[in-house]
Amino acid sequence: MLFLFIVFAVLSLAVSWRFRSKVNRYSQVSLRHDMSGAEIAEAMLKDNGIYDVKVISTEGSLTDHYNPLNKTVNLSHDVYHGRHITAASIAAHECGHAVQHATAYSMLKFRSAMVPMQNASARILNIIIMVMMFGGMFLFKAFPFEIVLLTIIACQGVITLFSVITLPVEFDASNRALAWLTNKGIVMSDERDMAKDALKWAAMTYVVAALSAIASLLYWVMMLLGRRD
């Protein structure tokens, strides 16, 4: 388990670094259309007939997200005010999620429905792992080891499914963003390639997270099967 953790931790750091380097690089490339991230977001929402979603600025770096609960597209300061490729791609991507919400995109609905279960599973799994690390003997006196493993597998299964379901949601939002940016002439051909590259590396962070979750699930399943042989 420690080996898997190290491998995916290193991979996650590498992909995150690559994504941030792309963000920094394309933040230096001004958008020929000279629109800020906020203006792009508002235009994309309007073009999709969405008038009940607000575009707001939020603190931090790469804190951009769409909140379906209060219907807000939250853009970090640099994306909100920026007039560069990074701002355009991220702003349009987050609006892609707003469009998914407005059109009842099935995978987004599924993912949203899983949020409470995913959060509960993560909390339970963290507690079990902490107890195993610092008081395993007491845990296994209270519960059979196989029951503990089954609980871990159930929680990890939910987390893994959530991670996998996130992938089509993120890829679809990027596809919607790129299509709109291109069709509206917000980005030219070379600018589209840069926006696509930035969004690709953003998506890769989710791919690594999903692979890590799958590997962890397989590890616990193999441990359970090994004890039954």
NULUMFI-822008 format. One record per atom (N, C-alpha, C): z, y, x. Coordinates in steps of 0.1 Angstrom, whole numbers, plus 5000, padded with zeros to 4 digits. Atoms other than C-alpha are relative to their C-alpha. Layout:
ZYX...
# end
This chain:
500049885008500050005000500050135009500049884990500850245029498750025006501349994994497450175044499150074990500949945010495650255011500450154999499649865001497750575008499550095011500549924988496850695043498550024999501449995001493150615038499550104990500549905010492750805006500650145001499549874997495051085017499150075010500949944990492751145047498750034993501349985007489651105025500150124991499849895009491051345000500150145007499949884991491851605027498650045005501449984995488351565041499150064990500949955011486651615008500450144995499549875004488951904999499650115010500449904990488252075032498550034999501549985001484452025027499750094988500249925012484652174992500450145002499649874997486652475004499050075009501049934991484152535032498850044993501149965008481352535007500350124992499649895008483252774985500050135008500049894991483853005014498650055005501449974995480252985026499250074989500849955011478653054992500750134994499449885004481153334986499550125008500649904992479353525013498550034996501449985004475953494995500050074986500049925012475553774970498949954990500950045011473953694936498950104998501149905002470553854933500150074986499949955013471153904896501250104998498949904999474354104905500850004987499050015011476653974878501349945005498750064996480353904882500249874993499750135007481853574873500550024986499649975013483453734843498950034991501249965008480153874831499249874997500850135001478453534836500749914989499250085009481253354817499850054985500249945014481053594787498649984995501450025004477253574786499849854996500250145003477353194787500649964987499250035012479953174759499250064988500849935010477853424738498849924997501350075002474653234743500249864993499750135006476352914731500750024986499449975013477753084700501549994999498550014999481353084712500650145001499449875000483253394702501550014999498550015001486853274700500649965013499550044987487253204737500150135009499849884992488653474760499849965015500150014985487753514797501050095006498949934994490753614817500149975015499850024986491753654853501449945002498750074997494453434868500350015015499650004986496453434900499649885008500350124991495753214930498649995004501350044995492753064947499649874995500550135006490652794930500949954989499150045011492952804900499250014987500949995011489952824877500149884991499950115010490252614845499750064986500249965014489452614808501349944993498850055008492552584785499649994986500450025014491652424752501050044990498949975009495052504737500050144995500049855004494752884737498650055001501449964999490952884742499750125009500349904990490753074774499349945012500750034988488453054804500850085011499149944990490853124833499350005014500749994987489153254865500850075010499349944989490753324898499550145003500449864997490553684910498750015006501249994993487753624934498849964991501150055009485653434908499850104989500149905011486453684880499250125004500749874996485253984900498949985010501150034990482953814925498650004995501450005004479253864924499249925010500650084990478253574946499849864994500450135005477053214942501249924996498850075004480553064942500550044986499549945012481653294914499249954988500950045011478553214893500249854997499950155003478852834897501349964994498750045006482552814890500250054986499849945013482553054861499249924989500850075009479652874845500549864997499550135002481252534851501250004990498950005010484452634833499650034986500549985014482452764804499349884995500650135004480752424804501149924993498950075007484152284794500250074986499849935013484452554766498949954991501150045009481052444753500249854996499650145004482152074754501050004989499049995010485152174734499450044986500649955012483152374709499149904993500950095006480652094704500649864998499250135002483351814702499449895009500550104991482051634733500949895001499250125002483351284729500949975012499250044988484551224765501150105002499049904999486451554765501149974990499050035011488151464732500849885004499350124995489051124747501050035011499149964989490451284778501250084995498949925005492451534759501049924992499150095008493951264736500849925010499250084990495051084768501050085008499149924992496951374783501449974999498650045001500351294768500449875006499850134995500050934777499949995015500249994985498851014812501250065006498849934995501751254818501249915000498850095002504351004805499949885011500250114990502850724827500250045014499849944986502850944858501550025003498649984999506551034852500749865002499450134999507550664847499749945013500450074987505550544877500850075012499349934989507150814899501449965001498650045001510650714888500149865006499950144995509950344895499849995015500350014986508450404929501250065008498849944993511450634939501149905000498950095001513950374927499749885009500450114991512050104946500250035014499949964986512150304978501550025004498649964997515850404976501149914994499050095006517450144954499449884993500850115006515149854949500949884996499250125003517949594950500750014986499349985013519649754919498949994989501050015010516349784901499749854996500450145002515449414906501249914995498950075006518949304896500050034985500049965014518549494863498749944993501250055006514949384857499349905009500850094991512849084869498850075007501049934992510349184896498750004992501350015007507449064874499950104989500049905010508449294846499850145006500249874993508649584870498550025004501449994996505149504883499150024988500849985013503749474847500150154995499849865005505249824839499250095009500749924991503749964871498549994997501450025002500349814863499650074987500349935013500449954827499950155002500049854998501250304839498850035009501149984991498750284867498649994993501250025008496150154843499650134992500249885008496550464821499550115009500449904991496350694851498649985005501350034995493250514864498950034989500949975011491550534830499850154998500049865001492350904828499150065011500849954988490850964863498549964998501450055002487650764854499450094989500549935011487250944821499750155004500249864996487551284839498650025007501349994993484351204859498950054991501149955008481751234831500350144994499749875006483651534817499650115011500349904989483351724851498550005003501550004997479751614858499250074989500749945011478651714823500250155000499849865000480252054826499250075011500849944989478452114859498550004996501450015005475151994844499750114990500249895010475552244815500050135007499949874993476452524839498750025008501249984992473452464862498850024991501149995010471052424832500050154995499949875006472252754817499650115010500249904989472252944850498550015003501450014997468652824856499150064989500849965012467252874821500150154997499849865002468653224819499550095011500449924988467353324853501150075007498849944993470853404865499949975015500250044986470053204897498549975002501450044995466753164916500149865005500150134995465652834930501049975012499250024989467452864963501550024997498749975005470553004946500549884992499650125008470552704922500449895009499750114991470552464951501450025006498649984994473652634966501149984990499050025011475452644932500249854998499950145002474652274928500849935011499350064988475952194963501550034998498649975001479252374956500649914989499450085011479752194923500049855003500050144996478851864938501249965008498850024992481651894963501350014992498849995009484052004936500249874992499950135007483151684917500449895008499650114990483651474948501549995001498650015000487351564947500549914989499650095011487551394913499649865002500550144997485551094925501049935010499050064991488051044954501349964992498850025007490951074930499949874991500350115008489350814907500049875008500150114991488650574936501449965005498650024996492250614948500849934989499350065012493550534913499649854998500550145001491350224911500649915010499550084989492450104945501549974998498650025002496150144936500249904989499950105011495649954903499749865005500450144995493949664921501149955009498950054991496749654947501149944992498950055008499449614920499649874993500550125007497349354901500049885010500150114990496749154933501449955004498750044997500449164940500649914989499550085012501249034905499449865001500750135000498648754908500549925012499550074988499948664943501349934997498750065003503448604929499949894990500150115010502148384901499349875006500750124994500148154925501049905006
# end
